[in-house]
Amino acid sequence: MRRIPALFATIAIAEAVSWALLLTGMFFKYVVVHNEIGVKIAGPIHGGIFMAYLAVTALQARAGGWKWWMTLVALVCSIPPFATLVFERWAKSRGLLTDRTAEVVPS
């Protein structure tokens, strides 16, 4: 069953995209047109996806059997722009996006 790893990857990518939208909104607000509509729209979207990333990271860490420091790195990656995307690619390349709770143990 790959639901949690797939959800983690999706939310990690969405978090990076929402960062791009927020940064674009901030650019238009402070540099181009001095209108905050982009930030008013992208800010809450990014905030919601940010919170979802934190929750899904906790789920993936538990399901994947991550060590505490790996979970901490994943959570810290939610702060710098686009770091969730880098972490997701890195974790995927190392086989960390698994769901060990779904593995069937032979009797």
C-alpha positions as CSV (number, residue, x, y, z in Angstrom):
1,M,0.0,0.0,0.0
2,R,1.5,3.3,-1.1
3,R,-1.0,5.8,0.1
4,I,1.1,7.6,2.7
5,P,4.3,7.8,0.6
6,A,2.3,9.1,-2.4
7,L,0.5,11.6,-0.2
8,F,3.8,12.7,1.3
9,A,5.3,13.2,-2.2
10,T,2.3,15.1,-3.4
11,I,2.2,17.4,-0.4
12,A,5.9,18.0,-0.5
13,I,5.6,19.1,-4.1
14,A,2.5,21.2,-3.4
15,E,4.3,23.0,-0.5
16,A,7.2,24.0,-2.9
17,V,4.6,25.2,-5.5
18,S,2.8,27.2,-2.8
19,W,6.1,28.8,-1.8
20,A,6.6,29.9,-5.5
21,L,3.1,31.4,-5.5
22,L,3.7,33.2,-2.2
23,L,7.1,34.5,-3.4
24,T,5.5,35.7,-6.6
25,G,2.7,37.5,-4.7
26,M,5.3,39.1,-2.5
27,F,7.3,40.3,-5.5
28,F,4.2,41.9,-7.0
29,K,3.3,43.4,-3.6
30,Y,6.6,44.9,-2.8
31,V,8.3,45.5,-6.2
32,V,5.9,45.8,-9.1
33,V,2.4,47.0,-8.3
34,H,2.3,47.4,-4.6
35,N,-0.9,45.4,-4.4
36,E,-1.3,42.7,-1.8
37,I,-4.0,40.6,-3.4
38,G,-1.4,37.9,-4.4
39,V,-0.2,37.6,-0.9
40,K,-3.8,37.6,0.5
41,I,-4.5,34.6,-1.8
42,A,-1.2,32.7,-1.7
43,G,-0.5,33.2,2.0
44,P,-3.4,31.1,3.4
45,I,-2.9,28.5,0.7
46,H,0.7,28.2,1.6
47,G,-0.1,28.1,5.3
48,G,-2.6,25.3,4.8
49,I,-0.3,23.2,2.7
50,F,2.6,23.9,5.2
51,M,0.4,22.5,8.0
52,A,-0.5,19.5,5.8
53,Y,3.2,18.9,5.1
54,L,3.9,18.8,8.9
55,A,1.1,16.3,9.5
56,V,1.9,14.1,6.5
57,T,5.6,14.1,7.5
58,A,4.7,12.8,10.9
59,L,2.5,10.1,9.3
60,Q,5.3,9.1,6.8
61,A,7.9,9.1,9.5
62,R,5.8,6.6,11.6
63,A,4.8,4.5,8.6
64,G,8.3,4.4,7.2
65,G,10.0,3.8,10.5
66,W,12.2,6.9,10.2
67,K,14.7,7.7,13.0
68,W,14.0,10.9,15.0
69,W,16.7,12.9,13.2
70,M,15.4,12.0,9.8
71,T,11.9,13.2,10.9
72,L,13.5,16.4,12.2
73,V,15.3,17.1,8.9
74,A,12.1,16.6,7.0
75,L,10.3,19.0,9.3
76,V,13.0,21.6,9.1
77,C,12.9,21.4,5.3
78,S,9.4,22.9,5.5
79,I,10.9,26.3,6.4
80,P,13.3,27.3,3.5
81,P,11.6,27.7,0.1
82,F,11.6,24.6,-2.1
83,A,13.5,22.4,0.5
84,T,10.5,20.0,0.8
85,L,11.0,19.2,-2.9
86,V,14.7,18.6,-2.4
87,F,14.0,16.4,0.7
88,E,11.3,14.4,-1.1
89,R,13.6,13.6,-4.1
90,W,16.4,12.7,-1.7
91,A,14.2,10.4,0.4
92,K,12.7,8.8,-2.7
93,S,16.2,8.1,-4.1
94,R,17.2,6.4,-0.9
95,G,14.0,4.3,-0.6
96,L,12.7,6.1,2.5
97,L,9.2,6.7,1.1
98,T,7.7,3.4,2.1
99,D,4.9,2.2,4.3
100,R,6.2,-0.5,6.6
101,T,2.9,-0.7,8.4
102,A,1.3,-2.0,5.3
103,E,3.7,-4.9,4.9
104,V,2.2,-8.3,5.5
105,V,4.1,-10.5,7.9
106,P,4.0,-14.2,7.0
107,S,2.6,-16.4,9.7
